[in-house]
Amino acid sequence: MEPNQIRDQIFAVMKGIAPEVNPAEIQPDAPLRDQVDLDSMDYLNFLIGLHQKLGVEIPEEDYGKLTTLEKLVAYLSSKLPD
């Protein structure tokens, strides 16, 4: 899956949790949770939503690595089949 397609999927899941989010305003290298004002439960639901939508297992020990949109796209790219 291409990085732009992954971003689209990320924002589709994000819209279900934070519908006010404007993808055009998200900076790829800034902390994602701060930009969209997600608390820990919302962020957990966001990661579960990504798992359900993309079929990618995201172990709890990896949560801390997924701090920015850029890191999230790279992580998911590495886990998804080409």
Secondary structure by P-SEA (a helix, b strand, c coil): ccaaaaaaaaaaaaaacccccccccccccccccccccccaaaaaaaaaaaaaacccccccccccccccaaaaaaaaaaaccc
